[in-house]
C-alpha cells in the first residue's frame, strides 16, 4: 500500500480526493491535515464521509508524516499557502501533488503579474511538472512535485491542442467562453456565491484578466510550438458543479467536421479520459466522472469547440489521482472509472 496524506482537508477538492482514494486499491490515507480547532473528525467536516474514514484533522508535522511513512501528499491549500509548505515536504523526501496554482506557471514574473505576489520557491517552480496526463505522462512518472492543472484550462487546452498541433487554426485569434458551477469558487463563503446573490442568475467575472489565461496559453504554446493568445471570459452558473466551455477559433483553411473528428480521434487515441462525443455535450453527462467530453462544429467562419467536465473531479481531484497513478507506476484509470 502507498501511504498518502491530504493537506488542506476541509475543502471541496480535498473531499473529492478522499472519496476517490477511499476506493483506491493501492492507497491508504494515513493523515488529513487542516488547521481546524480541536482536531475534529474529518467526517464531522464532511458528513458524507461518516463511517468511511475515522481520521481526525491534525496540524502539519513533518516528523509525524515520516513516522507514518507518507510517500505522497495531495496539497489542497489555496495559492500562496502552498508554496510556503511544499518545499519542506519535498526536502523531507515526500512527493507532492499540488492542486493550487502555485507551480503551474513556469515564469515567476508572470506568476507575480497574475497572482499579485512574489513566488517563494523558484527552484520548485523550475522543477515542477505540469500535470496534464494527455501530454506530459513521461515527465509525470518521474517527478517529485506535480502542478495539477486548473479546471477551466483543461477544457481549453484539450479542446484546442489537436487543432493547434495540426496548424489548422490561427493561434492568436481564440476566444474561450466558459461557465462554471459555484463549487469552483471554493468552500469559503463569499458574497458572489451567497445563495441569494447567485441563484437564478448568470454573471461574468474577471473579464480579460482571469488567472487561468496564462496557464492556457503556456500549455498550448508548449504543445504547438507557436505563440498563442486567448481571450477568456468565465461565467458563474447557479449549479453546484460542472464546467462548459464554448471555444471559437478561426481556421486557416476550409475543413469539414468529419475531417476534424477524424483528426481528434487519432490525436487522443488511447487517452482513456477524453471522449469525442457525437452529440452536443452537457455538464450532466460528465459530472461525477473524470471524463472531458469534446464536440466540434464548423459554423460559418469558425471552428467551434464544445467541452464539458466536472470541475471538482476532472478539473481538480480526479486528474490529481490520475497523475498519482502515473507517478507510482499504476494503471492510469485506477479508482477513476465509474
JOWOZI-V471389 format. One record per helix or strand of 3 or more residues. SS is the DSSP state (H for helix, E for strand). FROM is the first residue (numbers start at 1). TO is the last residue. Records with the same first field share a line. If there is no record, write none. Layout:
BEGIN
SS->FROM-TO ; FROM-TO
END
This chain:
BEGIN
E->2-7 ; 27-33 ; 56-58 ; 72-75 ; 95-98 ; 129-131 ; 145-148 ; 169-180 ; 203-205 ; 230-236 ; 243-251 ; 274-276 ; 292-299 ; 302-309
H->12-21 ; 42-45 ; 47-49 ; 62-67 ; 82-91 ; 108-115 ; 122-127 ; 133-142 ; 151-165 ; 182-185 ; 191-193 ; 195-198 ; 212-224 ; 257-267 ; 283-286 ; 313-327
END
